[in-house]
Amino acid sequence: MTKKPVLGECKTRLAQTLGDQKALAIYIQLLNYTAKISKEADADLFVYSTDEITNKTPWESLKTHFKIQSNGDLGARMNNAIKEVFQQGYEKAIVIGSDCAEINSDDINYAFQRLNSKEIVLGPALDGGYYLIGIKTVKPTLFNNITWSTTYVLEETISKINSENLSYALLDIKSDIDVEEDLLRDGYVDFKL
């Protein structure tokens, strides 16, 4: 799931301290990093963007498919993307965003492996959300009535999983890049400002 890199419209919390130009530059680096690790994973890649991607080069491979996100909140857009992928005959889907520089292709491959024995896989983010969700069937209720972009996203999602008696696994906790402090964490790729 990606957002079109437009000045002033992406990484807005990061832009509050770094400015729009630097926030956009970081987001473009995050997009390129996400493209790289996604292509390295042992899976077909569906890039769901908010708008037509003007620079497809970082994403292009024989296994890459480009799509436009549906309307609605983040949950509706993720659910619709998963539904479209399953309608094409896939039996597992993993959704990642484009703002985690700690995730790598091994994490994605491991999440697919965990789906062999679990119905849901979640990659918890330090901010209370998640950087990855893997699923074996369409479950719209997992994405309904979630207070997105808050510290409660993971907690609310796990509550929904438990209420439906679904099995799940948690991956290692990682950090998204949302604010300037996130750039200072160990383990991040180097971002050039």
FENDASUL-V242696 format. One record per backbone hydrogen bond with DSSP energy under -0.5 kcal/mol. CO is the residue of the C=O (numbers start at 1). NH is the residue of the N-H. E is the energy in kcal/mol with one decimal. If there is no record, write none. Layout:
BEGIN
CO_NH_E, CO_NH_E
END
This chain:
BEGIN
2_50_-0.9, 4_6_-1.4, 6_9_-2.5, 6_10_-0.6, 11_15_-2.2, 12_16_-0.9, 14_17_-1.2, 14_18_-2.2, 15_19_-1.8, 19_23_-2.1, 20_24_-2.5, 21_25_-2.3, 22_26_-2.4, 23_27_-2.3, 24_28_-2.5, 25_29_-1.8, 26_30_-2.5, 27_31_-2.7, 28_32_-2.4, 29_33_-2.5, 30_34_-2.9, 31_35_-2.6, 32_36_-2.1, 33_37_-2.5, 34_38_-2.2, 35_39_-2.1, 36_40_-1.1, 37_41_-0.8, 38_41_-0.7, 41_43_-1.9, 44_46_-0.5, 45_47_-0.6, 45_65_-2.8, 46_48_-0.9, 47_49_-0.8, 47_67_-2.9, 48_2_-3.0, 49_69_-3.2, 52_54_-0.5, 54_56_-0.6, 56_59_-1.2, 56_60_-1.7, 61_64_-1.3, 63_45_-3.1, 65_47_-3.0, 67_49_-2.4, 73_77_-2.4, 74_78_-2.6, 75_79_-2.6, 76_80_-2.5, 77_81_-1.9, 78_82_-2.6, 79_83_-2.6, 80_84_-2.3, 81_85_-2.2, 82_86_-2.6, 83_87_-2.1, 84_88_-0.7, 85_88_-1.0, 85_90_-1.3, 86_89_-2.0, 93_135_-2.6, 95_133_-2.0, 99_101_-0.6, 99_177_-3.1, 104_107_-0.5, 104_108_-1.6, 105_109_-2.8, 106_110_-2.6, 107_111_-2.2, 108_112_-2.0, 109_113_-1.9, 110_114_-2.5, 111_115_-1.4, 113_116_-1.9, 114_117_-1.4, 114_118_-1.6, 119_136_-1.2, 120_169_-1.7, 121_134_-3.1, 122_124_-0.7, 122_171_-2.9, 123_131_-2.8, 123_132_-0.8, 124_174_-2.1, 125_128_-1.9, 128_154_-3.1, 129_125_-2.4, 131_97_-0.9, 132_123_-2.6, 133_95_-3.1, 134_121_-2.1, 135_93_-2.2, 139_142_-1.9, 140_143_-1.7, 140_144_-0.7, 143_146_-0.6, 146_148_-1.7, 147_150_-0.6, 150_153_-0.9, 152_156_-3.0, 153_157_-2.3, 154_158_-2.9, 155_159_-2.1, 156_160_-1.9, 157_161_-2.4, 158_162_-2.8, 159_163_-2.2, 160_164_-1.3, 161_166_-2.3, 162_165_-1.4, 167_119_-0.8, 167_120_-1.5, 169_122_-2.6, 174_126_-2.1, 176_178_-0.8, 179_182_-1.4, 179_183_-0.6, 180_183_-1.4, 181_184_-1.4, 182_185_-1.1, 185_188_-1.0, 191_193_-0.6
END
